[in-house]
Amino acid sequence: MGVATAPSGPTAESVRTGPDRVHWLRAARETADDLATDAVAREQAGKTPFDEVSRLREAGLFTLLVPAEAGGGGADWPTAYAVVREISAADGAIGQLLGCHYFLSWSARFLTEFTPAARAERPSVADQLCWGGGFARQELPLTLARKADGYVLDGRQSYATGLLVADRLAVRAERVDTGEPFAVVVDPAHHGVRIDGDTDTFGQRLAAGGSVEFDAVPVSADNVVGSLSVDEDVLSPSAALTSPVGRLLSVQILLGMAEGVLAEAREYSRAGHSPWHPAWPVGSPQDPQVLAVYGELIVLARSASALTEQAVEAVHGGLARGEDLSYDEYAEISVLVTMAEAAASRAAQESTARVLDIVGARSASSRLGFDRFWRNARTHTLYEPVAHRLRDVGDHFLNGAHPPFVLPV
């Protein structure tokens, strides 16, 4: 088809002193197992996930991407992606919360020089801070006005992940004088910041989403961490990788949901009855129709997973290229991530919906909690639709067009 593979060039990483990938995957698996034990009850209660954030913090997962020499975990993006996927299989909302934290807390390294980025990381490591917010474009943008000693932030962001539990907010705001968009870091405890838990979604209810209003909030120059302009004179190919890096987190969340619901349905089918309702038998595990549906869903999930692994390799290679990355190489990477998004979206929606048919009328029981997978996946895909992005894939394949710079919601 002529679409991207990983860009050629060096992929060797500098020597790390932090824990290895095996350690982080073990920590993620243990945390996911812990979250899975009460996932149904927690999701139905819909409380602000302070306890879940504590579980992530205790596992050390918040500082996974911070360089080891700065006191963090020293892990790479492929490891972070695997961790988010593992958590999402147990609880898609908490996977979204963690993925958002990784994207926002690390964004300074894509968008600014090392020294300001390192300054921002120090308190994050020391206090295991949780980051929330988002850089997606809004119809009514936040505004950033220049003042003698810095800037003033005003406006309202209607939805952002993690707001209700965040220790730091990272948001998109436009300069009043130039219209250029910037990434801005704000302490939510600052006077003039008002957070509302007014997002009444039917899924991803534990992602701590809400709206935030900024009323003349002072922002220092150091906390305006970088431009989000799509102008190629401003946005280098390496900085543009912010888009596929963030969107690939969404892919991992969706794949985790698909794998989580299939694993839970398999245990239900093998048991032959509901652990909550022993008198409710399930269909025979040898039922040809049941086997065919499972087979089809596994093919969808594994196909999306294989495409995602190609995208992860491409993004990792692009990050290793650094300033040597070209715009054409960036476009290839972005298109491959878009294809992974489309495949993961379909796998998650099909799996979470059709598993209900496999289980049958018993899946309507709130005690079983199968509906949470469908509600979470559907909510996530509504916020991160991919249908229009398929046009970008076609335009790139047919006309060689570069896809637009799009940040995840």
PAVOTI-951402 format. One record per residue (C-alpha): x, y, z negated; residue in three letters. Coordinates in steps of 0.5 Angstrom, whole numbers. Layout:
<tortors>
X/Y/Z/ALA
...
</tortors>
This chain:
<tortors>
0/0/0/MET
6/5/-1/GLY
5/7/-8/VAL
10/8/-13/ALA
15/4/-17/THR
19/6/-22/ALA
24/12/-19/PRO
31/9/-18/SER
36/12/-23/GLY
39/10/-30/PRO
34/7/-35/THR
39/6/-40/ALA
37/9/-47/GLU
42/12/-52/SER
44/8/-58/VAL
39/8/-63/ARG
39/7/-71/THR
32/6/-72/GLY
28/0/-73/PRO
27/-4/-66/ASP
21/-6/-62/ARG
20/-12/-66/VAL
19/-8/-72/HIS
14/-3/-69/TRP
10/-9/-66/LEU
10/-12/-73/ARG
8/-6/-76/ALA
2/-5/-71/ALA
0/-12/-71/ARG
-1/-12/-79/GLU
-4/-5/-79/THR
-9/-7/-74/ALA
-11/-14/-78/ASP
-12/-9/-84/ASP
-17/-5/-80/LEU
-20/-11/-77/ALA
-23/-13/-83/THR
-27/-8/-85/ASP
-28/-5/-78/ALA
-36/-6/-77/VAL
-37/-3/-84/ALA
-33/3/-83/ARG
-35/5/-76/GLU
-43/4/-78/GLN
-41/9/-84/ALA
-38/14/-80/GLY
-34/17/-85/LYS
-28/22/-84/THR
-22/17/-83/PRO
-18/20/-89/PHE
-17/12/-91/ASP
-15/10/-84/GLU
-10/16/-83/VAL
-7/13/-90/SER
-6/6/-87/ARG
-2/9/-81/LEU
2/13/-85/ARG
4/8/-90/GLU
6/3/-84/ALA
10/9/-82/GLY
7/10/-75/LEU
6/17/-75/PHE
14/18/-74/THR
15/13/-69/LEU
17/17/-63/LEU
21/22/-67/VAL
29/21/-66/PRO
32/17/-71/ALA
38/22/-72/GLU
32/27/-74/ALA
29/22/-79/GLY
24/18/-75/GLY
23/12/-72/GLY
27/13/-66/GLY
22/9/-61/ALA
21/10/-54/ASP
14/11/-50/TRP
13/4/-48/PRO
14/2/-55/THR
9/7/-57/ALA
4/5/-52/TYR
4/-2/-54/ALA
3/0/-61/VAL
-3/4/-59/VAL
-6/-1/-55/ARG
-5/-6/-61/GLU
-9/-1/-66/ILE
-14/0/-61/SER
-16/-7/-60/ALA
-18/-7/-67/ALA
-21/0/-67/ASP
-21/4/-61/GLY
-23/11/-65/ALA
-17/10/-69/ILE
-13/8/-63/GLY
-15/15/-60/GLN
-13/18/-66/LEU
-6/15/-66/LEU
-5/16/-59/GLY
-7/24/-59/CYS
-2/25/-65/HIS
4/22/-61/TYR
2/26/-55/PHE
1/32/-58/LEU
7/32/-64/SER
12/30/-58/TRP
9/35/-53/SER
14/40/-55/ALA
20/36/-52/ARG
17/36/-45/PHE
15/43/-46/LEU
21/47/-49/THR
28/47/-51/GLU
31/42/-56/PHE
32/47/-62/THR
25/49/-63/PRO
23/42/-62/ALA
27/39/-67/ALA
25/45/-72/ARG
18/43/-71/ALA
19/35/-72/GLU
23/36/-79/ARG
16/38/-83/PRO
13/32/-79/SER
18/27/-81/VAL
19/30/-88/ALA
11/30/-90/ASP
9/24/-84/GLN
4/30/-81/LEU
-2/28/-77/CYS
-3/32/-71/TRP
-10/33/-67/GLY
-12/38/-62/GLY
-12/38/-54/GLY
-9/41/-48/PHE
-14/40/-43/ALA
-17/46/-39/ARG
-24/49/-42/GLN
-29/54/-39/GLU
-28/59/-44/LEU
-21/59/-46/PRO
-17/60/-52/LEU
-14/67/-52/THR
-7/69/-54/LEU
-5/76/-55/ALA
2/79/-55/ARG
3/83/-62/LYS
10/86/-64/ALA
12/80/-69/ASP
9/75/-65/GLY
2/73/-62/TYR
-6/73/-64/VAL
-10/67/-63/LEU
-17/67/-61/ASP
-23/63/-59/GLY
-27/57/-60/ARG
-25/50/-57/GLN
-31/45/-57/SER
-28/39/-58/TYR
-21/36/-60/ALA
-19/29/-63/THR
-17/29/-70/GLY
-19/36/-72/LEU
-22/33/-79/LEU
-16/30/-81/VAL
-10/34/-78/ALA
-4/37/-81/ASP
-2/41/-75/ARG
-6/43/-69/LEU
-4/43/-62/ALA
-8/47/-57/VAL
-8/50/-50/ARG
-9/58/-50/ALA
-8/63/-44/GLU
-4/70/-45/ARG
-9/76/-45/VAL
-4/80/-40/ASP
-2/74/-35/THR
-7/69/-36/GLY
-1/64/-36/GLU
-3/58/-41/PRO
1/56/-46/PHE
1/50/-51/ALA
1/53/-58/VAL
2/50/-65/VAL
-2/52/-71/VAL
-3/50/-78/ASP
-11/48/-80/PRO
-10/51/-87/ALA
-8/58/-84/HIS
-14/64/-85/HIS
-18/65/-79/GLY
-18/57/-77/VAL
-25/54/-78/ARG
-26/47/-76/ILE
-33/44/-76/ASP
-35/36/-75/GLY
-40/38/-71/ASP
-39/33/-65/THR
-45/28/-66/ASP
-42/22/-61/THR
-45/15/-61/PHE
-38/12/-60/GLY
-31/14/-62/GLN
-34/17/-69/ARG
-28/15/-73/LEU
-23/19/-68/ALA
-24/25/-73/ALA
-27/30/-67/GLY
-30/36/-68/GLY
-30/44/-66/SER
-25/49/-68/VAL
-25/57/-68/GLU
-19/61/-69/PHE
-21/68/-71/ASP
-15/73/-70/ALA
-10/67/-72/VAL
-3/70/-72/PRO
2/65/-69/VAL
10/66/-69/SER
14/66/-62/ALA
17/59/-64/ASP
10/56/-65/ASN
8/58/-57/VAL
12/52/-55/VAL
12/52/-48/GLY
8/53/-41/SER
2/49/-38/LEU
2/53/-32/SER
1/49/-25/VAL
6/53/-22/ASP
12/49/-19/GLU
16/55/-20/ASP
14/54/-28/VAL
13/47/-28/LEU
19/43/-27/SER
18/35/-25/PRO
20/33/-31/SER
16/37/-35/ALA
10/35/-31/ALA
11/28/-33/LEU
7/31/-39/THR
1/29/-35/SER
2/22/-34/PRO
5/21/-40/VAL
-1/23/-44/GLY
-6/20/-39/ARG
-3/13/-40/LEU
-5/13/-47/LEU
-12/13/-45/SER
-10/7/-41/VAL
-8/3/-47/GLN
-14/5/-51/ILE
-18/2/-46/LEU
-14/-4/-45/LEU
-14/-5/-52/GLY
-22/-4/-53/MET
-23/-9/-47/ALA
-18/-14/-50/GLU
-21/-13/-57/GLY
-28/-15/-55/VAL
-26/-21/-51/LEU
-22/-24/-57/ALA
-28/-23/-62/GLU
-33/-26/-57/ALA
-28/-32/-56/ARG
-28/-33/-63/GLU
-35/-32/-64/TYR
-36/-37/-58/SER
-32/-42/-61/ARG
-35/-42/-68/ALA
-41/-44/-65/GLY
-45/-40/-70/HIS
-45/-33/-73/SER
-41/-33/-79/PRO
-46/-28/-82/TRP
-52/-32/-79/HIS
-50/-39/-79/PRO
-57/-41/-77/ALA
-56/-37/-70/TRP
-53/-42/-65/PRO
-49/-39/-59/VAL
-49/-42/-52/GLY
-44/-48/-51/SER
-37/-46/-50/PRO
-38/-51/-44/GLN
-43/-47/-41/ASP
-41/-46/-33/PRO
-44/-39/-33/GLN
-41/-37/-40/VAL
-34/-40/-37/LEU
-35/-36/-31/ALA
-37/-29/-34/VAL
-31/-30/-39/TYR
-26/-32/-33/GLY
-28/-26/-29/GLU
-27/-21/-35/LEU
-20/-24/-36/ILE
-18/-23/-29/VAL
-21/-15/-29/LEU
-17/-14/-36/ALA
-10/-18/-34/ARG
-10/-14/-27/SER
-11/-8/-31/ALA
-6/-10/-35/SER
-1/-12/-30/ALA
-2/-5/-26/LEU
-1/-1/-33/THR
6/-5/-34/GLU
8/-2/-27/GLN
6/5/-29/ALA
9/4/-36/VAL
16/2/-32/GLU
15/8/-27/ALA
14/13/-33/VAL
19/11/-37/HIS
24/11/-31/GLY
22/18/-30/GLY
23/20/-37/LEU
30/17/-36/ALA
31/21/-30/ARG
30/28/-33/GLY
32/34/-29/GLU
34/30/-23/ASP
26/28/-22/LEU
24/30/-16/SER
16/33/-14/TYR
15/27/-10/ASP
17/22/-15/GLU
13/25/-20/TYR
7/25/-15/ALA
8/17/-14/GLU
8/16/-22/ILE
2/20/-23/SER
-2/17/-17/VAL
0/10/-20/LEU
-2/12/-27/VAL
-9/14/-24/THR
-10/7/-21/MET
-8/4/-28/ALA
-13/9/-31/GLU
-19/7/-26/ALA
-17/-1/-27/ALA
-17/0/-35/ALA
-24/4/-34/SER
-27/-1/-30/ARG
-24/-7/-35/ALA
-26/-4/-41/ALA
-33/-2/-39/GLN
-35/-9/-36/GLU
-32/-13/-42/SER
-35/-9/-47/THR
-42/-9/-43/ALA
-42/-16/-41/ARG
-40/-19/-47/VAL
-47/-17/-50/LEU
-50/-22/-45/ASP
-45/-27/-47/ILE
-47/-27/-54/VAL
-55/-26/-52/GLY
-60/-23/-56/ALA
-56/-24/-63/ARG
-51/-18/-60/SER
-57/-13/-62/ALA
-55/-15/-69/SER
-52/-9/-73/SER
-48/-14/-77/ARG
-44/-17/-71/LEU
-42/-10/-69/GLY
-41/-12/-62/PHE
-44/-6/-60/ASP
-39/-1/-63/ARG
-34/-4/-57/PHE
-39/-2/-52/TRP
-40/5/-55/ARG
-33/7/-56/ASN
-31/5/-49/ALA
-37/9/-46/ARG
-36/15/-50/THR
-28/15/-48/HIS
-30/14/-41/THR
-35/20/-41/LEU
-29/24/-44/TYR
-24/22/-39/GLU
-28/20/-32/PRO
-23/17/-27/VAL
-28/17/-21/ALA
-26/24/-18/HIS
-19/22/-19/ARG
-19/16/-14/LEU
-20/22/-9/ARG
-13/24/-11/ASP
-10/17/-10/VAL
-13/17/-3/GLY
-11/24/-1/ASP
-4/22/-3/HIS
-4/15/1/PHE
-7/18/7/LEU
-4/25/7/ASN
2/25/2/GLY
-2/30/-2/ALA
1/31/-9/HIS
-4/30/-15/PRO
-6/36/-19/PRO
-3/37/-26/PHE
-9/34/-31/VAL
-8/33/-38/LEU
-12/28/-42/PRO
-18/31/-46/VAL
</tortors>
